[in-house]
Amino acid sequence: MKNLTIVVHAGAQQALADSLRGFKQVEGFTFSHVEGHSHHSEEDPFLSARDKVVGYVPRVRVDVLMAAADVDAVLAALTEQNHLSGQGVYWVTPVEQQGRL
């Protein structure tokens, strides 16, 4: 198992959710609202006037647990989608154990 973590601008949340729901490899995912603070935020082309005033960028983090063999295909498909281009970052981490409580 792997955990795919993606952090994107909050404005891309709905498009990302729609995309993830369309993948048969993705059984579910979790969104968390986060704030992006950076010296480079001013260079962000998706930065709104509101973001500049409040001093941070509203972002969402999504965590997706999936089979290790499915990660590359899902990432390739997400990378090809124009509505997410340049709006976020991702990382993949191994999951040593998972289950339900």
N, C-alpha and C positions, 0 to 999 in steps of 0.2 A: 504494500500500500504506500501511496505517496499523498502528501498534502500540497495542493497547488494553492498558493496565496497570491491574490491579485489586489493591488491598491490602485483605484482609479478616481478621477474627479467625480464628485457626487452627481454631476449632471449626466454621467454615463451609466448610472446605476440601472435604470430601466432597460437600456439597450443590452447591457451585460447580462442582466437576469434573463431577458428573452433569449439571448444567444445560448446561455448555459442550459436553459430548459430544452433547447433543441438538440442537445447532444445525448445520444443513447448511452454514452459512457458515464454521464453525470447523473447520479441517482438523487443528489440533493446538494445544497450549499447553504452557507450561512453568511449573511451580511452583518458587518459591524461598522458603525459610523465613527470616523476618525478625523483628526485635523492634521493637515500637512503644514509644517513650519520649516522654512528653508531660506537661505540667503539668495537662492536662485528662483524663488517664487515669482519675482518680478518679471522674469524671462518667460514664464509659462504663458503660452498663447491662449490658454483656456481660462486664464485668470480674469474674473469679472471685476467690475468696479466695487462691488460689495466685498469681494475677497481682499482687494487692496486696502479698503477702509478698515476692516476688522483685523487684518494682519495675519490671516492664515487662510488656507485653502480647504474647504470642506471636501472630504474624500470618503470613500467607502472601501472597506476591506472585505474581500470574499475569500472564504476558505472552502476548498473542495477536496474531499477525500475521494480518491479513485485508485484503481489498479495502476501499478507502475507502468504497465504496457500501454495505457491509454493517454498518458500525460502528453506525449509528443504530438499526437493527433489533435487533441483538444487545443493545445497551444498553437499549432500551425493554423487551425481554423480560426481561432480568435485573432491571430496576427493578420490574417487576410481581410478582416472586417474593418472597413474604413471608419465606422463610427467609434472605434476604440483607438485608432491610430494616434500615438503621441500622448494619450491621456493617462497612462499609468505605468506601473512596474509590476513584476511578478517574481516569485521565487518558488522553488520546489524543495520540500524537505521529506526525508523518509519518516514513515510512521512505524514505530517499533511494535506497537500494540494498539488495538482498538476494540471497542465493544459497546454494549448498551448497559445502562444502569437501571 
